[in-house]
Amino acid sequence: MGIRIGILGYGNLGRGVECAIRQNPDMELKAVFTRRDPESVNILTESAKVCHVNEAREWAEKLDVMILCGGSATDLPVQTPEYAGLFNVVDSFDTHARIPEHFANVDAAARKGGKVAIISVGWDPGLFSLNRMYANAILPEGKDYTFWGRGVSQGHSDAIRRIAGVKDAKQYTIPVEDALKAVRAGENPDLTTRQKHTRECFVVAEEGADKAAIEKEIKTMPNYFAEYDTTVHFITAEELRRDHSGIPHGGLVLRSGVTGWEKENKHLIEYNLKLDSNPEFTASVIVAYARAAYRLSTEGAKGCRTVFDIAPAYLSAKSGEELRASML
C-alpha cells in the first residue's frame, strides 16, 4: 500500500496535486475535500472519494498526509494550524513576510497533535529559497538576485479583475533584460524594484466601461503596480481565451560572489525555471515534500519544518543505495 494522500481544496493547485500523485507509484490519492457540494466536484482519480471539508476529521486515521491547497491570504493561516493537529500536512503558504508567524502557529499545533507539518513548499518560497541558501553558504561574499517571469501572476491578475468595469484579465511579470545582463556580467548592480521587473496587463473591459480610468487604477495600485513600469492592453474576451489561457511562469535565482585571498576570482551561480504550468509544477514540488513528511513521521518526528530542514534524500522515492549508485 502506498502513502495515503488527501487533498484539501480542488482548484488549479489541487488538480495539479492529483496529477502529480499519478506519477508517483508509492502514493495513492484517497480523498479530496471541498467546501463545495461534493456531488458537483468531478475528479480524475476513480478510486478516490470526494468529501465535504466538514468530514475531514473522520479521516484522521485513514490518511498519511493531507496536502492543503488553499490560498495564502485567508485559507492557509487558518487551515494549516487546524489540520496540523490531526494530520501530517504540507502547504504552499507564500506570503513571505508572514512565514515566521505562520511557522510558529503551525509548529504549536503539530507538536500538540504529534504530527509533522511542512510549510511554504513550492518554487518560491521553496526551491528558490533552497538555492538562495546554498549560494549564500558557498559564496558568503556576494549579492543575491531573484527574477520572476516571464509568467502569469495569479494574484496580480485577480487584483485587476476586482477593479470596477473589468470583466477578465491576465497579468505577466517580465524580468528587465538589461538588469539580468548586468548581473550575469558580474557587475553586482544595486537594482530597484522598478529596474528588475516590468508588468504587462491584458484586460477585457465591460461594455461601456471607462478604459482610461481602469488603466489609471491599475498603474497606481499600491503593492501591485505602482512600483513598476506597467503596460495595459485592452483586448477582447476571445483574444484572452485564445492567447492567454495558460498559467506559465518561471524565474531565476542568481548569486554573484568572489573567492581568493585578494577576492580576485568571480563566480556566478544561476538557477533557472521555465514552467508551462505554475500550479502543476508547484504541485509536483509539494508531492515530493509529502513523501518527506510521511517519512519523518514514521521516524517519530513532530512539529513544523520548512524546505531548509528537509534532507534531499527524503524527497526521493529511491533508496539511499539507489541514489548513491545513480545520482551521486
LINQUI-V907784 format. One record per run of one state. SS is the DSSP state (2 for helix, 1 for strand, 0 for the rest). FROM is the first residue (numbers start at 1). TO is the last residue. Records with the same first field share a line. If there is no record, write none. Layout:
SS: FROM-TO ; FROM-TO
This chain:
0: 1-2 ; 9-11 ; 23-26 ; 35-37 ; 41-48 ; 60-64 ; 69-75 ; 85-88 ; 91-95 ; 114-115 ; 119-122 ; 124-125 ; 139-141 ; 149-150 ; 153-153 ; 162-165 ; 176-176 ; 185-192 ; 206-210 ; 220-228 ; 235-236 ; 244-246 ; 248-248 ; 260-264 ; 276-276 ; 299-302 ; 306-306 ; 310-311 ; 316-319 ; 327-328
1: 3-8 ; 27-34 ; 49-52 ; 65-68 ; 89-90 ; 116-118 ; 123-123 ; 126-126 ; 142-148 ; 151-152 ; 166-175 ; 197-205 ; 229-234 ; 247-247 ; 249-259 ; 265-275 ; 277-277 ; 303-305
2: 12-22 ; 38-40 ; 53-59 ; 76-84 ; 96-113 ; 127-138 ; 154-161 ; 177-184 ; 193-196 ; 211-219 ; 237-243 ; 278-298 ; 307-309 ; 312-315 ; 320-326
